[in-house]
């Protein structure tokens, strides 16, 4: 074991999903080592503990796994569970942590961000519940990164990552595990595999899952094709690649172009889905029909009794604040609690650990349940397939029936990416300064009822999270939300969310952008979006 002298490196502050930077930063001498040692220093004595390690397979994943294994051994961990090939999807890492009673895990991913030598990398710590580190822990990691003076590492050769087996690194036992097996076993306890298998064996029902050359490929092939009997080739872009095949592993209409084309072709498929870089996001498509993530959460909640793992009822549900209130209406009808949290999965974890919720979701294509403590893309796909198999209806028909019963929440998110940080900050600060003056102002036929900055008091531990997004609510129930995202590694990303509720059965089939057009103009008038960003239109619309 070696003790290597070092000094703090500025900027190692983890966000809601850990530390994300360009590969060039992480590969600087001591950069990764400093951050990993800061994690270990923050969580205290590591002697005798068990740690899970794996990632999404992006560029630098394998090298980082080897460094973390040697550092964990030097810091006293007695057992490491490492995904074969250095791979573990984010929901699978949570599953493994929980199943084996590990003391936490290090997940290597920058989620839906691009990968490659010139792109993004990320490291985050998950706690013993399998969920992202709490704000208390991330604050402790950041403090430790500012006080670090050395890191510990075993001076040994690299271990074999591609074959299952055990290794000794110092006094630590390192187990190379099948990254898919434990997760796949968990899915069989939640869903009716027999019913889904019969659906997939029915030739008129055609399915495509786009793994986007990311980590979900092996999971989807094993579950959808091998266990459920979907035809070989149902999973496209199935091989995880270090640069995601040169694509952007974000499952939305802009980046999953091949899947969208198949769903809207002259011979369209019955059901389509995609997942992201680390496997925690999902996009669901019906024939020629995009299912908004907000609607998806509401439909899953409304039909949960049809799925074996949820037949005993739901403790409650939760959504991130920018997500539309579609699920709120379902929760009210079911007589269960519905919570509104800031963006970030760790807030859902607290509610799950306290037994307050079973399902949860956010508008950024994340849906999940208490089976793990992360959002879970493939789980959402299986949930949809289970509902379709039982109801014997298309995804499109199920959503349309839902709208007829509950009304439709027209919703859209506009992303302005790689903005000048000063301009983006000025936009938010300028609107923040004027929030108190907006009440009663009428723009494009919408009169402001009130405007505020969302703050959240956790009902479990009473912790308070402020500065969680600027909200403008109108008297007709429409809403605009603006926030800066913390998931990028360069520049700033502005996210603007629009939603309005429609109950008239004759007005439930409009194009979402047309239905929201007046809100989009109103938001630009109030916040000066084009003025501050210099953009005439967003980079991505979902």
N, C-alpha and C positions, 0 to 999 in steps of 0.2 A: 504494500500500500504506500502511496505517495501523498504527501501534503504539498500542494502547489500554491505558492503565494500568488495573490491576485489583488485587485482593487475594484471598487464599484464601477459599474458601467452605467452611464446615464440612460434613462428611458426604459428600464425593464419593469414597467408597470403593467401588470396583467389586466385585461379588460374583462368583459362578461364571459369571454370564451378563451381565457388565457392570454399568452403573449404571442402576438403575430407580427412578424417582420419579414423583410425580404431575405431570401436565402443568403445573399451576400453579407448581411449583418449576422445571421446565425452562425455562419462559417468563419467569422473572425476568431482569432485565437482567444479562447477563454470565454467567449460570449455564451454559448450553450451551457458550458460548465458552470459559469457564474449563476445562471438562472436556476439550473437544476439544484445546485448546492443551496441556493436561497430557499427553494421549496423544502429541502430536507431540514434546513435550519429552522424554518418557520413551523414545521409540524413537530419538532422536538426529537427526542431520542428515538432513533430508528432501529435500535437493537431488537432482534427477534421478530421484526415485523414482516408482513407479506405485501409485495407491490406488484401490480399488473402493469405491463408495458406493451404498447403497440400503437400503430398509426395507420394513416390512410394510403401509405405507399408512395406518396409524392417524393420528389427529388429531395435527397438528404435524409430520408426516413431511416434507411438501413444504417447509415453511419451514426445517426443520432441514437438509435437503439443500442448500438454497441457501446457508445460512450456512457449512456445512462445505466446500462447493466453494470459496467465497471465502477461507476460512481455509487450506485446503490449498494453494491457489495462492500465497498470501502466504508460506507456510512453505517454498516451494521445490519442491513436487511438480511434475514435468514432465508427467505424464499422469494423468488421472482417467477411470475407467470408471464411468458412472452409469446405473443402470437407468432405462429410460423411465418417465416418470411418478413417478420417485423410488422405484420398486418393485424389489425383489429379495428373493425368499424367502431364508431363512438358508442352506439347502443350496445354492441357486443362487449365492449370494454366494461360498460356499466353492468351488464349481465354477469360477466366473469367476476368482477369485484364482489358483487352481491352473493353469487353462488358459493364462492370459496371463502367468504368472510375475510377478504383482503383488507388491509388498512388504507387502501387507496390505489390510485393508478395514475400513470403519466400517459396522456394521449397526445400523439404527435399529429397535428392536423391544422390546416388553415381553412377547414370546412369547404365552403363553396368557392373559395378564391382559386385563381389559376396556379398551376404548379410548373416547376422547371427551374433550371439554374438561375434564371433572371426573375423568377416569380416569388411566390410567398411560401412561408413555412410557419408553423406554430407549435407551441407547447402549452399544455394545460394540465393542471392537477385536479383529479376527481377524488372526493372524500370517500370514507368507508361506506356511505350509503349508495355509492355509485354515481352520484351527481356532481356537477361542477362545484368547485370550491366556493364556500360562502364568502361574502364580502369581508368577514372578519379574517378568514384565512388568506384571501388575496391581498388584503392590506398588510398582513404580517409578512407575506412573501416580498412585497414591495419594500417594506422596511428593512428586511434582511438583505435585499439586493443593494441597499445603500450603506450597509455596515460590513459587508463581506470582506475578509482579508485573506482567505484561502479556500481551496476546495480539495476534497479527498477523492482519490481514484486508484483503483487497482491497476498495476502495470502488468497486463496479461494480453495474450493474443485474442483476436476476435473469436467468438463462439460461432458454431454452425447454426444458422437461423432457419435453414430450409428443410430440415429433417426433424421430426418429433423426437424427443429424448431429453435426457438430463445432463447438465454440466455443473462443474464446480468452479466458481470464481471466488477466490479467497475462501472465506468461510460460508459462502452463500450457495444454496442450491437453486439452479436456474432451470426451469422446466419450459421446454418449447411445446406449446399446445396447439391443437387444431383451432384456428380462429373462428371457425363456423359452427362446430359441433354443439357447444353449449347454448349458443343463441338459437340454433335450429330446434334443439330439444325444447327450449322454452316456448317457441312458437307453437309446437304441437300441443302444449297444454292450454293454449288460449283459443285456438281456432279449430273449426270442424274441417280437418284435412280431408275427410272422406267426401263431404259435400263439395268442397272446393275442387277436389280431384275429379268428381263427376262433372262439374261445370267445365273444367278445362278439357275433359275428354270429349265434350260435345262439340263437334266440328264447327257448327255455326258460330260458336263463341271464340273469337280470335283475340289474342292478347299480345302486347309488346311491352317489355320492360327495358328501359334505357339506363344502363348502369354508368354511362358517360365515361368509360375507361377509368372508373374510380373503384373504391374499395368494396362497394356493394355487389359487384359482379359475381364473385365466388359464392356469396350468400344467396343471391337470386337464382343462380344456376342450380345450386344444391336443393333449394326449397321448391322453386317453381317448376323446374324441369325434372329433377331426379326424384323428388319426393311426391310432388303433386301431378306429375305426368304431362306437363305442358310440352309441346313439341320442341325438339332441339332447335335452337336459334330464336326461341321466344325472347331470350335475354340478348340484347344487342350491346355492342361496345362493352363486352363482359370482362375483358382482361384489364386488370389494374395497370396503369402505366405511370411512370414518374412525372410525365408532363400532361397526363390525362388526354393523350393523343393530340395535344395542341389545342384542345378545346377548353371551354370554361365550364367547370363542373357544377353549375348552378341550375337546378331543375326548374326552369321557367320557359315561357313560350319563346323567348329570344334565343336561349342557348341550347335547348333540346330540339333543334330544328328538324332533324331526321324523324324523330318521333311525331312531332306535330304534322309533318308532311304525311306520314302514314295514316294518321287519324283523320286527315281531311282529304284523302285521295279519292279517286273515282271508285275504289274498292276499299272503303275505310274499315279499320279494325273496330271491334266491339269495346275494347278497353285498353287504355294506355297509361303508363306510369313511368316516372323517372326518379332517380335519387341523386344525391350530390356527392362531393368529394369524400366525406367521411361517413356517409350513409345515414345521416340523421334527418335530412329533409326529404320531402316527397312532393311530386306534382301528379295529380290525377286528371285523366282525360276520358270523356266518353266519346262516342262517335261524333266528330265535328263539334265537340263541346268541351270547353275548359271549365273545370270545377274549381272555383275560387277556394283557397285554403280555409277561409272563414266559413263558407258553406259546408266544406268537407267536415270540419269539426262538429258543426251543428247536426249534420246528417248522421255521423258516427254516434253521437250522443243519443239522438232520437231512436236509433236502431240497435243500441247496444244489447238489448235483451235477446236479440237473435244470435248472438255470438257466445259460445260456451263459457269463455273466461269472464263474461260480464253479465251472465244471466241472473246472478243474485242481486243485481242492482248497482247503481253508482253512488258512491259516498257524496259526490259533488263534482263540479267541473270548474275549470279556470281558463281564462284567456289573457293574453297580453293586452295592454290598454289600446294599442293601435288597431287590434283586431276588431272587426265589426261585431255588433251585439247580436248576431244571428243565434249564437249558442245560448245567449241569455234567455231568449224566448222559449227555447226547448227546456232549459233548466226550470223555468217557471212552470211550464206545463207538467213536468215530471215531479215537481215539488222538491227539488234538490237545490243546494246552495250553488251559487256561481260567483267566483272571485275574479277581480280584475287586477292584474299585476303589472309591474314594469316589464319591458322586454328583457329576456334573460331566463334561461331554464332553471337557474338555481332558485328562483322565487317559487316555482312550481314544486320543487323538491321539498321545501319546508312544509308545504300544504299536504303533500303526499305522505311524508314521514309522520305527520300528525293525524293521518287518517281522514283528512277533510275532503280530498278530491280523489277521483279515479282517472278521469280523462282531462286532457289539457291541450292547448294549442296556441299558436301564434300565426300571424298573417304571413310571415316570411317562410311559408311552406314547411312549418314544423308542427307535428302532431305527436302525441304520446300518451302513455298511461302509466299507472303505478307498477307495471311489470318491470320497469327499469327506472332510472332517474335521468334519462336523456330523451330528447325527441328521437323518433324512430321511423325512418322512411319505409322500410320494407314491411314493418308491422302495420302501417297505415294501409299499404296495398293489400295485405292479407285481410285486413278488417273489411275493406271494400269488397273484395272477392267473396268473403263469407256472407255479407249482406246480399250481394247480387245472387249468390247461389240459393239462399233461402227464399228471397222474395221473387226470384225468377223474373226480374225486370232488368232493363238496361240501366246503367249509371245515369244516363240522361233522364230517363223516366222517373227514377227515384228522386233526383234533385227537383224536377219540375213538380212532382207531387208535394215535395217539401215546401216549395214556394207557395203552392196553392193553399196549403194548410197554415203556414206561419207568415206568409209575405216574404218579400225578397229584400235583402240588404244589398243594394248596389254598392260595390266596393272596388277600389283600385289603389295601387301604390305606384308612385312615380319616383324613380331613383335618378339622382343627378350625381354621377360618379367622377372621381378624380378632380374635384373642384379645388380652386385656390382656397386654402384653409382660412385665410384672413377674410375673404369675401363670404364664405359660408358662415363663419363665426359672426360676422357683422350682420348677416341676415337674421340669424337666430336672436342675437342680442337686441337688434332693433325691434323685432316683433315682441320680444320679452318686455322691453321697456314700455311698449304701447298696449300691453294686454288690458290694463285697467281702463283704457279709453275706448275700447271697442264695443262695449255693451250698448245696444240700441242702434248701432250703425247698420244700414241696409246696403247690401251690395248684390247686384245681379238677382234681385228678388228674394234674397236670404237676409233675414234680420238677425243680428248677433244677440243671442240670449245671454251668454257669458263666455269669457275666455280665461284660461288659467294655465299654470304649469303643473303637470301631474306629479304628485308626491304619493308615496305608498307607505302605509304603516302595516308591517307584517302582523297578521292576527295571531301568529304562533309565538314569535319571540319579541314582538313590539318594536323591532328595529325599523328605522325610518329611512326611506330612499327618496331623495329629492332630485329635481332636475331631470325628470323622466319623459319629457316631451311637452311641447306647447299645444294646447287644445283650443279650438274655436268651435263652439257649439251654437247652432242656430235655432230659432224658435220653431222651425218646421221639423226639427229632429235631425237635420243634416249635420255633418261634422267634418272638420279638417284638422289633421294632426301633423305637426312638423317636428322632426328630430334629426340630429346628426348621428350617423351610425358609427359604431366602434369596431366594425369587422374588417375594415380595409387596412392596407399597410402603406398607402401613399395618398397624399392629398386628403380631401374630405368627401364623404358621401352624405348628401342630403336626401332624406326620405320624406315624401309628402303623401299622406294617406287621406283618401276621400271616401266618405260613405253617406248614403241616405237611404231611408226605408221607404218601400213602396208596398201598399196593401191592395191596390186595385188589381183584380185578377186580369184585367185587360192590358195592364202595363208591366207585366212581369217578364217579358221577352225582349226588352230593349237592349241595344248595344250598351255596355257599361260606360264606355267613354262618352257616348252621347247623353246618357242619362245623368252623367256627372259633369257635363260641360260647364254649366253655370257655376258650380262649386270650384272648378279648376280656374276659371277666370277670377272668381272672388278671392281665392287664395293668392293669386299673383298680385291682385290689387292690394291686398292687406299686407303681404310680406315682401313684395318686390322681388319675386323669385327670378324673373328674367334679368332684372337690373343687377342683382347681386351675383348671380351665377354666370351671366354672360351667355346663357343658353336659351335658345328659342323653344326647346323641347327637352324632355328627360331622355336619358340614355336607355333606360329600361322601363317598360310599363307592364305591370302584372295585375 
